[in-house]
Amino acid sequence: MIDPLELKGKAEKAVLVGLITDEQDADQVKEYLDELEFLATTADITTLKRFTQRMHKPDGRSHIGSGKLAEVKQWMEEHGADCVIFDDELTPAQQRNLEKELAKPVLDRPRLILDIFARRARTAHAKKQVELAQYEYMLPRLTKLWTHLERQRGGTGTRGGAGEKEIETDRRLIRDRIALLKGQLKDIDKQMATQRGNRGKLIRVALVGYTNVGKSTLMNLLSKSDVFAENKLFATLDTTVRKIVLGNLPFLLSDTVGFIRKLPTQLIESFKSTLDETREADLLLHVVDISHHNFEEQYETVKQTLSEIGAGDKPTIVIFNKIDAYRPAYHDPDDLAPKRVEQYSLEELKATWIARMTTEECLFISAVAKQNIDALRKLLYARVKALHVARYPYESDLLFKDEYLEG
């Protein structure tokens, strides 16, 4: 697979572009661009400047207006920016028009996420999944700036004739590679399905949540293992499964890839076998970073994604993590406007969310500071025990002679 930024050399400095529309206001766009900058940093790209424009809807030809496009082009030329990154997904036509006008590589949020996945993939399985997603994204977007597949060609028979355009050759090479990858992943999916089927009678629990909310840290704490955890987006791509024993009760705990807004559809399809760990789990632990000022939207993003992959109706415990890092924003007592969510105290948030949770239980913890972890273990024990008794009622008397004891 080509390097995601091997267009005109490695892009290191970028400008970001976001649209304020009827669908998203200025505050939301600022939040989205903050996250886009974090994504860029994760991909080792430095953000030089942000551009925003207010429009009723994106321009069909170039996403932003012609005047703003000219402003972006002039600024990039004057300050030596290497590429431009749009927060929204661009159509193939928009991307072609923008690259033609700017004469620079143009990325959108899905493309940047694909780049990060490519950098983070460690196992052969994850690498194949990401490569498939990259090629499926790239196929309808090929332009002269993206035709760098010469290294994939071999022998003298790869060109169809003197009149065949290079871009058509690249399209044919990509289609062939997509077909090969799909076949290889289909075989791997069968093997992984067999592995999941061989795990016996153990109840399966899956950690899910927005990226960078502390799932891997919590996994390490519960399993006493050493899963890779880092304060960057998508630190974990490959699903990790560990056997956990609480008291006298064993079960399987899996740490899955984090979700994010506008997750590329190509990735969801390519990571089908990885997401099967979530779909086939008996219980979900939905981890939320309560210290993030926009945690409610992240919570809803994960709920929507779970619904899209067929796991929206799974029994769930919502775990609000990072309570040690929570700092409420200042609220002027003379301000007549109602408090915003980020201005609530932690106790107010607890009362609010506990009241909201009609079908799910919730708990407030800190995995790093190990706060309220005993309560989590007790709740997890009770929920897994109930699932086990319901599934294997004849074994319950033998297995659960003693209740779960701390430590």
C-alpha positions in Angstrom: 0.0 0.0 0.0 1.3 3.5 -0.8 2.1 5.9 2.1 -1.1 7.9 2.7 0.7 11.1 2.4 3.1 10.1 -0.4 1.6 12.6 -2.9 4.3 15.2 -3.3 6.5 14.0 -0.5 5.5 13.6 3.1 3.1 16.4 4.1 4.1 17.8 7.5 2.2 21.1 7.8 -1.5 21.6 7.1 -4.4 24.0 7.3 -7.8 22.9 8.5 -11.1 23.8 7.0 -14.5 23.6 8.6 -18.0 24.7 7.6 -20.6 26.4 9.9 -23.9 25.3 8.4 -27.6 24.9 9.3 -26.5 21.4 10.5 -23.6 22.5 12.8 -23.1 25.8 14.6 -19.9 27.7 15.4 -19.3 26.0 18.8 -19.7 22.5 17.2 -17.3 23.4 14.4 -14.7 24.6 16.9 -15.1 21.3 18.8 -14.8 19.3 15.6 -11.7 21.2 14.5 -10.1 20.7 17.9 -10.6 17.0 17.3 -9.4 17.2 13.7 -6.2 18.9 15.0 -5.7 16.1 17.5 -6.2 13.6 14.6 -3.6 15.5 12.6 -1.1 15.5 15.5 -1.6 11.8 15.9 -0.6 11.5 12.2 2.5 13.7 12.9 1.0 16.6 11.0 1.4 20.1 12.4 -1.6 22.5 12.1 -0.6 26.0 10.9 -4.0 27.6 10.7 -7.8 27.0 10.7 -10.3 28.4 8.3 -14.1 28.4 8.8 -16.9 29.7 6.6 -20.6 30.1 7.2 -22.8 28.6 4.5 -26.3 27.2 4.4 -24.9 24.0 2.9 -21.6 22.9 1.3 -20.8 24.1 -2.2 -21.3 21.2 -4.6 -18.2 22.0 -6.6 -15.5 22.8 -4.0 -17.3 22.4 -0.6 -16.3 26.0 0.3 -17.0 29.2 -1.6 -14.7 30.5 -4.3 -13.7 33.5 -2.3 -12.7 31.4 0.8 -10.9 28.9 -1.5 -8.8 31.8 -3.0 -8.0 32.9 0.6 -6.9 29.5 1.6 -4.8 29.1 -1.5 -3.0 32.4 -1.0 -2.3 31.7 2.7 -0.9 28.3 1.9 1.4 29.7 -0.7 2.6 32.5 1.6 3.2 30.2 4.6 4.4 27.0 3.0 1.6 24.7 4.0 1.9 21.2 2.5 -1.7 20.1 2.4 -5.3 21.1 3.4 -7.5 18.9 5.6 -11.3 19.3 5.5 -13.4 18.3 8.6 -16.2 16.9 6.4 -16.1 14.1 3.9 -15.5 15.4 0.4 -17.1 13.9 -2.7 -14.6 12.6 -5.4 -15.6 15.6 -7.6 -15.0 18.1 -4.8 -11.6 16.6 -4.1 -10.6 16.7 -7.7 -11.6 20.3 -8.1 -9.9 21.3 -4.9 -6.6 19.6 -5.8 -6.7 21.2 -9.3 -7.2 24.6 -7.8 -4.8 24.4 -4.9 -2.2 22.2 -6.6 -1.7 20.6 -3.2 -2.9 17.3 -1.6 -6.4 17.6 -0.2 -7.5 15.3 2.6 -10.8 15.0 4.4 -11.5 13.6 7.9 -12.2 10.0 6.7 -8.9 10.1 4.8 -7.0 11.3 7.8 -8.6 8.6 10.0 -7.5 6.0 7.4 -4.0 7.4 7.5 -3.9 7.0 11.3 -5.3 3.4 11.2 -2.5 2.6 8.6 0.1 3.9 11.0 -1.4 2.1 14.0 -1.9 -1.3 12.5 0.4 -3.9 14.0 -0.8 -7.4 13.0 -1.1 -8.7 9.5 -4.9 -8.9 10.0 -5.2 -5.2 10.9 -2.9 -4.2 8.1 -5.0 -6.0 5.6 -8.2 -4.5 7.0 -6.8 -1.0 6.8 -5.3 -1.5 3.3 -8.7 -2.7 2.0 -10.4 0.4 3.5 -7.8 2.7 2.0 -8.1 1.2 -1.5 -11.9 1.4 -1.4 -11.7 5.0 -0.4 -9.1 5.8 -3.0 -10.7 4.1 -6.0 -13.3 6.8 -6.9 -10.9 9.6 -6.0 -7.9 8.9 -8.2 -6.4 12.0 -9.7 -3.0 12.8 -11.1 -1.8 13.7 -7.6 -2.7 10.2 -6.4 -1.3 8.0 -9.1 1.8 6.6 -7.5 1.3 2.8 -7.8 4.3 2.1 -10.0 5.9 0.0 -7.3 2.8 -2.3 -7.4 3.4 -3.1 -11.1 5.5 -6.0 -12.2 6.7 -7.3 -15.6 5.9 -5.9 -19.0 2.3 -7.1 -19.3 0.8 -4.7 -16.7 -0.1 -2.0 -19.2 -3.0 -2.7 -21.6 -1.4 -0.8 -24.5 0.3 2.4 -25.5 -3.0 4.3 -25.5 -4.1 3.2 -22.0 -4.0 6.1 -19.5 -2.0 5.7 -16.4 -5.0 6.4 -14.2 -7.0 3.6 -15.8 -4.1 1.2 -15.1 -4.0 2.3 -11.5 -7.8 1.8 -11.2 -7.4 -1.8 -12.6 -4.5 -2.5 -10.1 -6.6 -1.2 -7.2 -9.6 -3.3 -8.2 -7.4 -6.4 -8.4 -5.9 -5.7 -5.0 -9.3 -5.1 -3.5 -10.5 -8.5 -4.7 -7.4 -10.2 -3.4 -7.7 -8.5 0.1 -11.4 -9.4 0.4 -10.6 -13.0 -0.3 -7.8 -13.1 2.2 -9.9 -11.4 4.9 -12.8 -13.8 4.3 -10.5 -16.7 5.1 -9.2 -14.9 8.2 -12.8 -14.1 9.3 -13.6 -17.8 9.2 -10.6 -18.6 11.3 -11.5 -15.9 13.9 -15.2 -17.1 14.0 -13.9 -20.6 14.7 -11.7 -19.2 17.5 -14.6 -17.3 19.0 -16.7 -20.5 18.8 -14.0 -22.5 20.7 -14.0 -20.2 23.7 -16.4 -22.5 25.5 -19.1 -21.5 27.8 -17.6 -18.4 29.2 -19.6 -15.2 29.2 -18.1 -12.5 26.9 -17.8 -8.9 27.9 -16.6 -6.2 25.5 -15.2 -2.7 26.3 -16.6 -0.1 23.8 -16.4 3.7 23.7 -15.1 6.7 21.9 -11.4 6.7 21.1 -9.0 7.8 23.8 -11.5 7.4 26.7 -9.3 4.9 28.7 -10.6 1.5 27.6 -7.1 -0.1 27.4 -6.1 1.3 30.8 -9.3 -0.2 32.3 -8.5 -3.5 30.5 -5.1 -3.5 32.1 -6.5 -2.8 35.5 -9.2 -5.6 35.4 -7.1 -8.2 33.7 -3.7 -7.3 35.3 -2.2 -7.5 31.8 -0.2 -5.0 29.7 -2.3 -3.9 26.8 -0.8 -0.9 24.9 -2.3 2.3 26.1 -1.4 5.8 25.0 -2.9 9.3 25.1 -3.4 9.4 21.3 -6.4 8.6 19.1 -6.8 4.9 18.0 -3.9 3.6 20.2 -5.6 0.2 20.0 -6.7 -1.3 16.6 -6.5 -5.1 17.2 -9.0 -6.6 19.6 -7.4 -8.0 22.7 -9.2 -10.8 24.6 -8.3 -11.7 28.2 -9.7 -14.3 30.6 -10.8 -12.5 33.9 -11.6 -14.2 37.2 -13.6 -12.2 39.8 -14.0 -14.3 42.9 -15.0 -17.7 41.6 -16.4 -16.4 38.3 -14.4 -16.5 35.1 -15.4 -14.6 31.9 -13.7 -13.2 28.8 -13.1 -9.4 28.4 -12.2 -7.9 25.1 -10.8 -4.4 24.3 -12.0 -3.2 20.9 -11.2 -0.3 18.5 -12.5 3.1 19.6 -15.2 4.9 17.7 -15.2 8.5 16.5 -17.5 11.0 14.7 -17.7 10.4 10.9 -16.0 7.0 11.1 -15.3 6.0 7.5 -17.9 3.5 6.3 -15.0 1.6 4.6 -13.4 1.0 8.0 -16.6 -0.3 9.5 -16.9 -2.8 6.7 -13.2 -3.8 6.7 -13.1 -4.2 10.5 -16.2 -6.5 10.4 -14.4 -9.4 12.1 -13.0 -7.1 14.8 -16.4 -5.6 15.5 -17.8 -9.1 15.7 -16.3 -9.2 19.2 -18.7 -6.4 20.1 -21.7 -7.8 18.2 -21.3 -11.3 19.8 -20.6 -10.0 23.4 -23.1 -10.9 26.1 -22.4 -7.6 28.0 -21.0 -4.2 26.9 -19.0 -1.9 29.1 -19.5 1.5 27.5 -16.6 3.7 28.7 -17.1 7.5 28.6 -14.5 10.2 29.3 -16.4 12.4 31.7 -13.5 14.9 31.8 -14.1 15.8 28.1 -16.3 18.8 27.9 -18.3 17.3 25.0 -18.7 13.8 26.5 -22.4 13.7 25.9 -22.0 13.9 22.1 -19.3 11.3 22.3 -21.7 9.1 24.2 -24.4 9.5 21.5 -21.8 8.9 18.7 -20.9 5.5 20.2 -24.6 4.6 20.8 -25.3 5.4 17.2 -22.4 3.4 15.9 -23.3 0.4 18.0 -26.8 0.6 16.5 -25.3 0.7 13.0 -23.2 -2.4 13.5 -26.1 -4.4 15.1 -25.1 -4.1 18.8 -27.4 -1.4 19.9 -29.6 -3.6 22.0 -26.9 -5.3 24.0 -27.1 -5.3 27.9 -24.8 -2.4 28.9 -23.0 -0.8 31.8 -22.0 2.8 31.2 -18.7 3.6 32.9 -17.9 7.3 33.3 -14.1 7.3 33.5 -11.5 9.9 34.5 -13.4 11.4 37.4 -10.1 12.4 38.8 -9.5 14.8 35.8 -13.0 16.3 35.8 -13.1 20.1 36.3 -16.4 21.9 36.0 -16.4 25.1 34.0 -17.1 28.3 35.9 -20.7 29.4 36.2 -21.4 32.9 37.2 -24.1 32.8 40.0 -25.6 36.1 38.6 -26.0 34.5 35.1 -29.7 33.9 34.5 -29.1 31.4 31.7 -29.3 27.7 32.7 -26.1 25.9 33.5 -24.4 24.1 30.6 -23.4 20.4 31.1 -19.7 21.2 31.5 -20.6 23.6 34.4 -22.2 20.9 36.5 -20.4 19.6 39.5 -19.5 15.9 39.5 -22.2 15.2 42.1 -24.8 17.0 39.9 -23.7 15.0 36.9 -23.9 11.7 38.8 -27.5 12.5 39.9 -28.5 13.6 36.4 -27.1 10.5 34.6 -28.3 8.0 37.2 -31.8 9.4 36.8 -31.5 9.2 33.0 -30.4 5.6 33.0 -33.7 3.7 32.7 -32.4 0.7 30.9 -28.6 0.8 31.7 -26.7 1.0 34.9 -23.9 3.6 35.3 -20.8 3.9 37.5 -18.3 6.7 38.0 -14.6 5.7 38.2 -11.0 6.6 37.5 -9.0 3.8 36.0 -5.7 5.7 36.4 -6.3 6.8 40.0 -8.1 3.4 40.8 -11.1 5.2 42.2 -14.3 3.2 42.7 -12.8 0.1 41.0 -14.1 -2.2 43.8 -17.6 -1.1 43.1 -17.1 -1.8 39.4 -15.8 -5.3 40.1 -18.8 -6.0 42.3 -21.3 -4.7 39.7 -19.5 -6.6 36.9 -19.5 -9.8 39.0 -23.3 -9.5 39.6 -24.1 -8.8 35.9 -21.9 -11.7 34.6 -23.2 -14.0 37.3 -26.8 -13.2 36.3 -26.0 -13.9 32.6 -24.3 -17.2 33.5 -27.1 -18.4 35.7 -29.7 -17.6 33.0 -27.6 -19.5 30.4 -26.5 -22.5 32.5 -29.1 -22.8 35.4 -28.0 -26.3 36.2 -24.4 -25.3 37.0 -25.3 -22.3 39.2 -25.6 -24.2 42.5 -22.1 -25.7 42.1 -20.4 -22.6 40.8 -21.9 -19.9 43.1 -21.6 -21.5 46.6 -19.7 -18.4 47.7 -20.4 -14.8 46.7 -17.8 -12.5 45.3 -15.4 -11.3 47.9 -13.2 -8.2 47.6 -9.6 -8.9 46.5 
